[in-house]
Amino acid sequence: MLEPAHLVPGHGEIATLADVTLIENYINTLLQMAEQNFRNGGTTESAAALQPPSFIEGFELSMKFLHEMAQQK
């Protein structure tokens, strides 16, 4: 298993493995929020209006995309 000291993403700052864990948790939280919104009869717009667990650019677009993914399940 690789254990890199630094990760260089396609954009943004150089990251560490701890950063990857934070991002993974954030993405899993977004997925749960989108699926719950869909199960509760929410719309794409109500998904986009949800409050993010922490600031990140593009939250509204991410939630719209994930809501549409939840609809396809």
DASUL-V315238 format. One record per pair of residues at least 6 apart in sequence whose C-alpha atoms are under 6 Angstrom apart, sorted by the first residue. I is the first residue (numbers start at 1). J is the second residue. D is the distance in whole Angstrom. If there is no record, write none. Layout:
# DASUL-V315238
i->(I/I)
j->(J/J)
d->(D/D)
This chain:
# DASUL-V315238
i->(6/6/7/7/7/8/34/34/35/44/44/47/48/48/48)
j->(15/16/14/15/16/14/66/67/70/64/67/63/60/63/64)
d->(6/5/6/5/6/5/6/5/6/5/6/6/4/5/6)
